[in-house]
Amino acid sequence: MPARMPREKLVDALRRMLRPVVRQLLHWEITYPVLDDVLRSLFVEVAENDLSLPHKRQTDSRISLVTGIHRKEIARLRGLPPLERAQVRLEETIVTRVIGRWMAGPPFADRSRRAKPLPYEADGARGPSFARLVGETGFDGPPRSVLDEMVRSGSARVSEDGLVELAREANLSVRGADGKLQLLGSDPGEIFSTIVHNIESPDPPWFHRKVVYDNVGADALPSLREQAREAGETLVRETNALLAASDRDRNPDAPGGRRTRVVVATYWYEEPFDPEEAAGEAAATPRLPGRITRSSRAAGGRR
């Protein structure tokens, strides 16, 4: 039987998790009534789609019982026209698939998983080329359209000698925040689900580790950011090759079973640290049992 987190501690954790979200919403001038509308609609949507009983119609009364929202409000929300959800998750776009295949290894990358410059088309049918790269992702449109989009977004560039080069190892447009906002909609939910899995089904746990030092001088940060970025990119390249070998679109002989989406991620975060303020927050908020993350102090981090 999976362990269940005590509701009081779940609320405490939720409060800590939402604090930076609320701070940023206020910075963007998104007020509480807007968030309230989003949450009410989402509570009804999740209850309707994810918590239905087998062979029974999900009624307004049951959704009200599960969510605590008044039946009249539920009926109003369920009666609205469905919202158009045209946004495609960043991980599922053709550009991201091309970048992943490009970095997965030979013939499009070297043995250290660094993408090679590619001719748009190769003289021989077996030679590595951008057109062949796009074809191996399963895209059935013209490779030129993919190249145009990657150049537009800053993911690729064409050199003076006509070779296509990977300019960015991630599909994030340098011309706007849309791609990064898509990550805001996906990544926090993924790490939240990982933590919940490790609380409720800890055997075997999903991988979740981080390194924390709380007395790093600000003068060291520029160098540390760059070195951490290089270490993170190395991890991403190696992990990309690992997952690509088991992806059945690329490798039909990979192990079978239910189709599964797998995500491995890394990130950097920094903030000013006040020991007295942190001690006050720790005293006011109980810690969750069985912490998943590990502090680097156990590995000799100095205070």
C-alpha positions in Angstrom: 0.0 0.0 0.0 1.6 3.3 -1.0 2.4 5.7 1.8 0.3 8.8 2.0 1.5 12.2 3.0 -0.3 13.8 6.0 -2.6 16.5 4.7 -1.2 19.1 7.1 2.3 18.6 5.9 1.1 18.5 2.3 -0.4 22.0 2.8 2.8 23.2 4.4 4.8 22.0 1.4 2.3 23.5 -1.0 2.6 26.8 0.7 6.4 26.8 0.3 6.1 25.6 -3.3 3.6 28.3 -4.3 5.4 31.3 -2.6 7.7 31.9 -5.6 4.7 31.3 -8.0 2.6 34.0 -6.2 5.6 36.4 -6.1 6.0 36.1 -9.9 2.3 36.3 -10.6 2.2 39.6 -8.7 5.2 40.8 -10.6 3.4 40.0 -13.8 0.3 41.8 -12.4 -1.8 38.6 -12.4 -4.1 39.0 -9.4 -5.8 36.5 -7.1 -9.2 36.5 -8.9 -7.5 35.4 -12.1 -5.7 32.6 -10.2 -9.0 31.7 -8.5 -10.7 31.3 -11.9 -7.9 29.1 -13.2 -7.9 26.9 -10.1 -11.7 26.4 -10.0 -11.7 25.4 -13.7 -8.7 23.1 -13.2 -10.2 21.4 -10.1 -13.4 20.6 -12.1 -11.4 19.5 -15.2 -9.2 17.1 -13.2 -12.1 15.7 -11.1 -14.2 15.2 -14.3 -11.4 13.5 -16.4 -9.1 11.8 -13.9 -11.3 10.8 -10.9 -14.3 9.3 -12.6 -15.7 6.0 -11.4 -15.7 3.0 -13.7 -18.9 2.6 -15.7 -20.5 5.6 -14.1 -21.2 9.0 -15.5 -19.4 11.8 -13.7 -22.1 14.0 -12.2 -22.0 17.6 -10.9 -22.9 16.3 -7.5 -19.9 13.9 -7.3 -17.5 16.6 -8.7 -18.8 19.0 -6.0 -18.2 16.3 -3.3 -14.7 15.7 -4.5 -13.7 19.4 -5.1 -15.7 21.3 -2.5 -17.0 23.6 -5.3 -20.7 24.5 -5.4 -22.8 22.4 -7.8 -24.1 25.6 -9.6 -20.6 26.7 -10.3 -19.6 23.2 -11.5 -22.6 23.2 -13.9 -21.6 26.6 -15.2 -18.0 25.6 -15.8 -19.0 22.3 -17.4 -21.4 24.1 -19.7 -18.8 26.4 -21.1 -17.4 25.7 -24.6 -14.2 23.7 -24.4 -11.1 25.9 -24.5 -9.0 25.6 -27.6 -5.7 24.1 -26.5 -3.5 24.6 -29.5 -0.2 24.8 -27.7 2.1 21.8 -28.4 4.4 20.7 -25.6 7.9 21.8 -26.4 9.3 18.3 -26.0 7.0 17.0 -28.8 7.9 19.5 -31.5 9.8 18.4 -34.6 12.7 20.9 -33.9 13.3 19.2 -30.5 13.2 15.7 -32.1 15.8 16.9 -34.7 18.1 18.3 -32.0 17.8 15.1 -29.9 18.6 12.9 -32.9 21.5 15.2 -33.9 23.2 14.9 -30.5 22.4 11.2 -30.1 25.7 10.0 -31.7 27.1 8.9 -35.0 26.6 9.6 -37.8 25.3 13.0 -36.9 27.4 13.6 -33.8 30.9 12.6 -32.7 31.5 10.1 -29.9 31.4 12.8 -27.3 27.8 13.6 -28.4 28.6 17.0 -30.0 26.6 17.7 -33.1 28.6 17.8 -36.3 28.1 20.4 -39.0 26.1 18.8 -41.8 25.6 19.4 -45.5 22.0 20.1 -46.3 22.1 17.0 -48.7 24.8 14.4 -49.0 26.3 13.2 -52.3 25.7 9.6 -51.3 22.5 8.2 -50.0 24.3 6.9 -46.8 26.2 10.0 -46.0 25.1 12.1 -43.0 23.1 15.2 -44.0 20.5 17.6 -42.5 17.9 16.2 -44.9 18.6 12.6 -43.7 18.6 13.8 -40.1 15.1 15.2 -40.4 13.9 12.1 -42.2 15.1 9.9 -39.4 12.8 11.7 -37.0 9.8 10.6 -38.9 8.9 14.0 -40.2 7.1 13.7 -43.6 7.4 17.3 -44.7 10.2 19.1 -46.5 13.4 19.3 -44.5 13.9 22.9 -45.7 10.8 24.0 -43.6 12.5 22.5 -40.5 15.8 24.2 -41.3 14.0 27.6 -41.8 12.3 27.3 -38.5 15.5 26.3 -36.7 17.3 29.2 -38.2 14.4 31.6 -37.3 14.4 30.4 -33.7 18.2 30.5 -33.3 18.6 26.7 -32.9 20.6 26.3 -36.1 22.7 28.4 -38.5 24.1 28.0 -42.0 27.8 28.6 -42.3 29.4 30.5 -45.2 30.4 27.2 -46.8 26.8 25.9 -46.7 27.0 23.6 -43.7 24.1 23.4 -41.2 25.4 23.9 -37.7 23.6 23.3 -34.4 23.6 26.7 -32.6 21.7 25.8 -29.4 21.4 22.4 -27.7 17.8 23.2 -26.6 14.7 24.3 -28.5 14.3 27.7 -26.8 13.6 30.7 -29.1 16.0 33.6 -28.6 13.4 36.0 -29.9 10.8 35.7 -27.2 9.5 34.0 -24.0 7.0 31.7 -25.6 9.2 28.6 -25.5 10.3 29.3 -21.9 6.8 29.8 -20.8 6.0 26.3 -22.2 8.7 25.0 -20.0 7.1 26.8 -17.0 3.9 24.8 -17.8 5.7 21.4 -18.0 8.8 21.2 -15.9 7.5 22.2 -12.4 4.7 19.6 -12.8 7.2 16.9 -13.7 9.4 17.5 -10.7 6.3 17.7 -8.4 5.1 14.4 -9.7 8.6 12.8 -9.2 8.6 14.0 -5.5 5.0 12.7 -5.0 6.0 9.3 -6.5 9.0 9.0 -4.2 6.8 9.8 -1.2 3.9 7.4 -2.0 5.9 4.7 -3.9 9.4 4.9 -2.6 10.5 1.4 -3.7 12.1 1.9 -6.2 12.5 5.7 -6.0 12.8 7.8 -9.2 16.1 9.7 -9.4 16.0 13.1 -7.7 19.1 14.7 -6.3 20.5 18.2 -5.9 23.6 19.8 -4.5 23.2 22.8 -2.1 25.8 25.0 -0.5 24.6 28.1 1.4 27.8 30.1 1.9 29.2 30.7 -1.6 30.7 34.2 -2.2 29.0 36.1 -5.0 32.3 36.8 -6.7 32.6 33.1 -7.5 29.2 32.9 -9.2 30.1 33.8 -12.8 32.7 31.1 -13.0 30.5 28.6 -11.2 27.5 29.3 -13.5 29.7 28.6 -16.6 31.2 25.4 -15.2 27.8 24.1 -14.0 26.4 24.9 -17.4 29.1 22.8 -19.1 28.6 19.9 -16.6 24.9 20.1 -17.2 25.3 20.0 -20.9 27.6 17.0 -20.7 24.9 15.2 -18.6 22.2 16.1 -21.1 24.2 14.8 -24.0 25.0 11.5 -22.3 21.4 11.1 -21.2 20.1 11.9 -24.6 22.3 9.1 -26.1 21.1 6.7 -23.4 17.4 7.4 -24.0 17.8 7.5 -27.8 19.1 4.0 -27.8 15.8 2.8 -26.3 13.5 5.0 -28.3 11.5 2.8 -30.6 11.0 5.5 -33.3 14.8 5.4 -33.8 15.5 1.9 -32.8 12.8 -0.7 -33.7 14.7 -3.4 -31.9 14.5 -1.5 -28.5 12.7 -3.3 -25.7 8.9 -3.4 -26.0 6.1 -2.6 -23.5 3.7 0.2 -22.9 4.7 3.5 -24.6 6.3 5.7 -21.9 7.5 9.2 -21.8 10.8 9.6 -19.9 12.3 13.0 -18.8 15.7 13.6 -17.2 16.5 17.2 -16.4 19.0 19.5 -14.7 18.9 23.1 -13.5 20.8 25.9 -11.7 19.2 28.1 -9.1 20.7 30.8 -6.8 19.4 33.3 -4.3 20.7 35.5 -1.5 20.8 33.5 1.8 20.1 34.9 5.3 20.8 32.1 7.9 18.6 33.8 10.6 15.7 34.1 8.2 16.1 30.5 7.0 16.2 29.3 10.6 13.0 31.2 11.4 11.2 29.6 8.3 12.5 26.1 9.3 11.2 26.5 12.8 7.8 27.7 11.6 7.4 25.0 8.9 7.8 21.3 9.7 10.0 19.3 7.4 8.5 16.5 5.3 9.5 13.0 6.4 11.9 11.1 4.2 13.5 14.0 2.3 14.4 13.0 -1.3 17.0 15.6 -1.9 20.5 15.6 -0.4 22.5 18.5 0.8 26.2 18.8 -0.3 27.1 19.4 3.4 27.1 15.7 3.8 29.9 15.7 1.2 32.0 18.2 3.0 30.3 21.5 2.1 31.6 24.4 4.3 29.3 26.8 6.0 
